[in-house]
Amino acid sequence: MLVLLLAATACQRGGYQPKAQLTDTAHLVGAEQPADPQVEAVVAPYRLKVKQQMDEVIGRAPVAIRKNPGESPLANFAGDVQRERAARELGQPIDLGVMTNGGLRAELPAGNITIGSVFELMPFENELVVLDAPASVVQQLFNYAAPIHMAISGATYTATPEGKPVDIRIGKELFDPEKDRTYTIAISDYLAGGGDKLEFFRPLAPRHTNVLLRTVFQDHIRQLTKEGRPVEAQAEGRVKF
C-alpha cells in the first residue's frame, strides 16, 4: 500500500506556477485620439460607398409620418404595407396587419425619404411573416390593443373606458371570438415570437415570406414614387373610444 501511495503522489501535478509577465497595454480610445492615416485610407472608400447608398432619395413625404400613443400614422402605414406585401408574397388576402409603436425605431421625415431613413425606421433584420390565428388568439390581440388604443390594419373597434374592445370589425364583418375561423396576420418575426409582450402569438408557427421588413418599406416607397405619389399616412379613426 505504501508503494502505491508513493507512486500516486509522484504522479500528481504540483500547483501551477505562472511564469508570464503581464504588462498593461490598454489605451483609452476617444474622439481626441488622432485617426490612423493608414486605417483611414483603407476605410474611406467603403465609408463613401455606404454614405452614397444611405443618401439615395427614394420618396418624398409632404409631412412627417410620426408615431404617437394610441392610433399612430406610422404604425398604420407599416401595418397596411405589411398586409399588402404579404398578400402578394403568399398569393392570398391577408386579414390583419400588426405593428406596435415599439417596433418602429424612428419616424419618416418630411421632405426627402432616403434609404438611410428606412434603416433608421427599421434597423434590425426583421422578416415579414404571416400567422394563421384562431379567433381566440385574435381576441387576445384586441384585448392587448384596446387599453393603449392601438390600431390594427384591416380592422376597427371601440375601446371602452375600462380598456375593453367592443364592436370589433375585421374588414366589414363583425368579429365573433366563438366562430370557428382562422385569420391571417401580417407581422414581423420579432412580434410573432412574442416581442413587445405579444406572448399569445408564440405558439403559432409563422409562414415565412423571406423578405425583410426594411425591404418591404423601401419597395413600397419606391413604387409610390414611380407612380408619382407622395408618402402619406394618418390616424383615421380605426380606434373609437
Residue pairs with C-beta under 8 A, 6 or more apart in sequence:
53 115
54 114
54 115
54 116
54 119
55 114
55 115
55 116
56 114
56 115
57 112
57 113
57 114
58 113
58 114
58 115
58 118
58 218
58 221
58 222
58 225
59 112
59 113
59 221
59 222
59 224
59 225
59 230
59 231
60 111
60 112
60 113
60 225
60 230
60 231
61 108
61 109
61 110
61 111
61 113
61 230
61 231
61 232
62 110
62 230
62 232
63 110
63 232
64 107
64 108
64 109
64 110
65 73
65 74
65 77
65 107
65 108
65 231
65 232
65 233
66 72
66 73
66 74
66 107
67 73
67 74
67 75
67 101
67 104
67 107
68 101
69 101
69 148
69 149
70 148
70 149
70 150
70 151
70 235
70 239
71 149
71 150
71 151
71 235
71 236
71 237
71 238
71 239
72 101
72 104
72 150
72 151
72 235
73 233
73 234
73 235
74 101
74 104
74 107
74 108
74 233
75 99
75 100
75 101
75 104
75 150
75 151
76 151
76 153
76 233
76 234
76 235
76 236
76 238
77 108
77 233
78 97
78 99
78 103
78 104
78 213
78 217
79 96
79 97
79 98
79 99
79 151
79 152
79 153
79 154
79 186
80 97
80 153
80 233
81 97
81 216
81 217
81 220
82 97
82 98
82 99
82 128
82 153
82 186
82 187
82 188
82 213
82 216
83 94
83 96
83 97
83 153
83 154
83 186
84 220
85 128
85 186
85 209
85 211
85 216
85 219
85 220
86 94
86 97
86 128
86 130
86 184
86 186
86 209
87 93
87 94
87 186
89 128
89 209
89 211
90 130
90 207
90 209
92 184
93 184
94 130
94 154
94 184
94 185
94 186
95 154
95 170
95 171
95 183
95 184
95 185
96 138
96 141
96 152
96 153
96 154
96 155
96 170
96 183
96 184
96 185
96 186
97 152
97 153
97 154
97 185
97 186
97 187
98 141
98 152
98 153
98 185
98 186
98 187
98 191
98 198
99 153
99 187
99 188
99 191
100 150
100 191
100 196
100 198
101 150
102 196
103 126
103 188
103 190
103 191
103 195
103 196
104 121
104 122
105 120
105 121
105 122
105 123
106 117
106 120
106 121
107 121
108 117
108 121
108 231
109 117
113 221
113 231
115 218
118 214
118 217
118 218
118 221
119 214
121 214
121 217
122 212
122 213
122 214
122 217
124 190
125 212
125 214
126 188
126 189
126 190
126 212
126 213
126 214
127 188
127 189
127 208
127 209
127 210
127 211
127 212
127 213
128 186
128 187
128 188
128 189
128 209
128 211
128 212
128 213
128 216
129 186
129 187
129 188
129 189
129 192
129 206
129 207
129 208
129 209
130 184
130 185
130 186
130 187
130 206
130 207
130 209
131 184
131 185
131 187
131 192
131 201
131 204
131 206
131 207
132 182
132 183
132 184
132 185
132 204
132 205
132 207
133 141
133 182
133 183
133 184
133 185
133 201
133 204
134 181
134 182
134 183
135 175
135 176
135 177
135 178
135 179
135 180
135 181
135 182
135 183
136 177
137 200
137 201
137 204
138 170
138 175
138 177
138 183
138 185
139 175
139 177
140 200
141 152
141 185
141 198
141 200
141 201
142 152
142 155
142 157
142 165
142 168
142 175
143 164
143 165
144 150
144 197
144 198
144 200
145 151
145 152
145 157
145 165
145 239
146 157
146 159
146 160
146 163
146 164
146 165
147 159
147 163
149 159
149 239
149 241
150 239
151 235
151 238
151 239
152 238
153 186
154 170
154 171
155 168
155 169
155 170
155 171
155 175
155 238
156 167
156 168
156 169
156 237
156 238
156 239
156 240
157 165
157 166
157 167
157 168
157 169
157 238
157 239
157 240
158 165
158 166
158 167
158 239
158 240
158 241
159 165
159 166
159 239
159 240
159 241
160 166
160 241
161 241
167 174
167 240
168 174
168 175
169 175
170 183
187 201
188 195
188 213
189 206
190 196
191 198
191 201
192 198
192 201
192 204
192 206
193 201
193 202
194 201
194 202
221 231
224 230
224 231
